């Protein structure tokens, strides 16, 4: 089964790209509906590097299980489109019912030329006989996510993480 989002976010594409790579932004846009806590020794990284990231999850402050967030940055297939993929898996609790979890986010410039971001978000999942029951729950979570992304996007700017000290001799 699948859940989709397609939105225009009120920020530059590069700002949206940086934001979706941030565990802090994930936690912000999903709070308080879903909470994430890192199980990595050093906690959440500033930016999602490729690889596996174990987390515990809560729904409205109730524990729902452990999950592996498995981040990939597939090669670009289309000019100007950046993709982040999480093909993680549930480890325990409610998250472990999912046999397939393939979440892709694509960021591109708004084709209307507004300077804003075309945000596309697709989750393919399989929870066996529970898939039909899981779909409305995930659809609701994705709608919440979309609303929160639209609320937060105007606060993102493209220079996040890019501020550098002036070169020697410059001020």
C-alpha positions as CSV (number, residue, x, y, z in Angstrom):
1,X,0.0,0.0,0.0
2,X,1.0,3.6,-0.4
3,X,0.6,7.0,1.1
4,X,1.5,10.2,-0.8
5,X,2.0,13.9,-0.2
6,X,2.6,16.6,-2.8
7,X,3.0,20.1,-1.5
8,X,4.4,23.5,-2.4
9,X,6.6,24.6,0.5
10,X,7.2,28.3,1.1
11,X,11.0,28.1,1.0
12,X,13.8,27.7,-1.5
13,X,14.5,24.1,-2.6
14,X,18.0,24.1,-1.0
15,X,16.5,25.1,2.3
16,X,13.9,22.3,2.1
17,X,16.7,19.8,1.1
18,X,18.8,20.8,4.1
19,X,15.8,20.6,6.4
20,X,14.7,17.1,5.5
21,X,18.2,15.9,6.2
22,X,17.9,17.1,9.8
23,X,16.8,14.8,12.6
24,X,15.9,17.9,14.5
25,X,13.4,19.0,11.8
26,X,11.9,15.4,11.7
27,X,11.4,15.7,15.5
28,X,9.9,19.2,15.2
29,X,7.4,18.5,12.4
30,X,6.2,15.2,13.9
31,X,5.9,16.5,17.5
32,X,3.8,15.9,19.5
33,X,2.0,13.2,17.4
34,X,5.2,11.1,17.1
35,X,8.3,11.3,19.2
36,X,11.7,10.0,18.3
37,X,14.7,9.3,20.5
38,X,18.0,8.2,19.2
39,X,19.6,4.9,20.3
40,X,22.9,5.9,18.8
41,X,25.8,6.3,21.2
42,X,26.2,10.0,20.4
43,X,22.5,10.7,19.9
44,X,21.1,12.1,16.7
45,X,23.6,13.5,14.2
46,X,23.1,17.1,12.9
47,X,22.4,15.7,9.4
48,X,21.3,12.2,8.5
49,X,24.3,10.4,7.0
50,X,23.7,7.3,4.9
51,X,23.2,4.2,7.0
52,X,21.2,2.8,9.8
53,X,20.0,4.9,12.7
54,X,18.2,3.1,15.6
55,X,15.4,5.0,17.3
56,X,12.6,4.5,19.8
57,X,9.2,5.9,18.9
58,X,6.3,7.2,20.9
59,X,2.8,8.1,19.7
60,X,1.3,10.9,21.8
61,X,3.9,10.0,24.5
62,X,3.1,6.3,24.6
63,X,5.9,3.9,23.5
64,X,5.2,2.2,20.2
65,X,8.5,0.4,19.6
66,X,12.0,0.6,18.1
67,X,12.7,1.2,14.5
68,X,15.8,1.4,12.3
69,X,15.8,4.5,10.0
70,X,18.0,3.5,7.1
71,X,19.0,6.6,5.1
72,X,20.1,6.5,1.4
73,X,20.7,9.3,-1.0
74,X,20.0,7.7,-4.4
75,X,21.6,9.2,-7.5
76,X,19.6,11.8,-9.3
77,X,17.5,10.6,-12.1
78,X,16.2,14.0,-13.1
79,X,18.1,17.3,-13.1
80,X,17.1,19.5,-10.1
81,X,15.5,16.7,-8.1
82,X,17.1,15.6,-4.9
83,X,15.9,12.4,-3.1
84,X,16.3,11.0,0.3
85,X,15.1,7.4,1.0
86,X,14.5,5.6,4.3
87,X,14.0,1.9,3.7
88,X,14.3,1.0,7.4
89,X,12.4,-1.5,9.4
90,X,10.6,-2.0,12.7
91,X,12.5,-3.8,15.4
92,X,10.0,-4.1,18.2
93,X,6.4,-3.1,19.2
94,X,3.9,-1.7,16.7
95,X,6.7,-0.8,14.2
96,X,7.6,-4.4,13.7
97,X,4.4,-5.2,11.9
98,X,5.8,-3.6,8.7
99,X,7.5,-6.0,6.4
100,X,8.2,-3.3,3.9
101,X,8.9,0.4,4.7
102,X,10.1,2.4,1.6
103,X,9.8,6.1,2.3
104,X,11.1,8.5,-0.4
105,X,11.1,12.3,-0.3
106,X,11.9,14.3,-3.4
107,X,12.7,18.0,-3.4
108,X,12.7,20.2,-6.5
109,X,12.0,23.8,-7.5
110,X,8.3,24.6,-7.9
111,X,7.7,24.2,-11.7
112,X,5.6,27.4,-11.7
113,X,8.8,29.3,-11.1
114,X,7.8,30.8,-7.7
115,X,11.1,30.2,-6.1
116,X,9.3,27.8,-3.7
117,X,9.8,24.1,-3.3
118,X,7.9,21.2,-4.8
119,X,7.9,18.5,-2.0
120,X,6.8,15.0,-2.9
121,X,6.7,12.3,-0.2
122,X,5.8,8.7,-0.9
123,X,5.6,5.8,1.5
124,X,5.2,2.2,0.3
125,X,4.5,-0.2,3.1
126,X,3.4,-3.7,3.7
127,X,2.1,-4.9,7.1
128,X,0.6,-8.1,5.8
129,X,-3.0,-8.7,6.9
130,X,-2.7,-5.4,8.9
131,X,-2.0,-3.2,5.9
132,X,-5.6,-2.1,5.4
133,X,-5.9,-1.2,9.1
134,X,-2.5,0.6,9.0
135,X,-3.3,2.7,5.9
136,X,-5.7,5.2,7.6
137,X,-3.4,5.6,10.5
138,X,-0.4,6.3,8.2
139,X,-2.5,8.5,5.9
140,X,-3.4,10.6,9.0
141,X,0.2,10.8,10.1
142,X,1.2,11.9,6.6
143,X,-1.5,14.6,6.6
144,X,-0.2,15.9,9.9
145,X,3.3,15.8,8.6
146,X,2.3,17.8,5.6
147,X,0.5,20.5,7.7
148,X,3.6,20.8,10.0
149,X,6.0,21.0,7.0
150,X,3.9,23.8,5.5
151,X,4.0,25.6,8.9
152,X,7.7,25.2,9.4
153,X,9.0,25.7,5.8
154,X,8.9,29.6,5.9
155,X,11.4,29.5,8.8
156,X,14.0,27.4,6.8
157,X,16.6,29.3,4.9
158,X,19.2,28.0,2.4
159,X,22.3,29.0,4.4
160,X,21.7,26.6,7.3
161,X,25.0,24.9,8.1
162,X,26.8,27.0,5.5
163,X,28.0,29.9,7.7
164,X,31.8,30.0,7.7
165,X,34.4,32.1,9.3
166,X,35.9,34.8,7.0
167,X,39.1,33.8,5.2
168,X,42.3,35.2,6.7
169,X,42.7,38.9,5.9
170,X,38.9,39.4,5.4
171,X,36.4,40.7,7.9
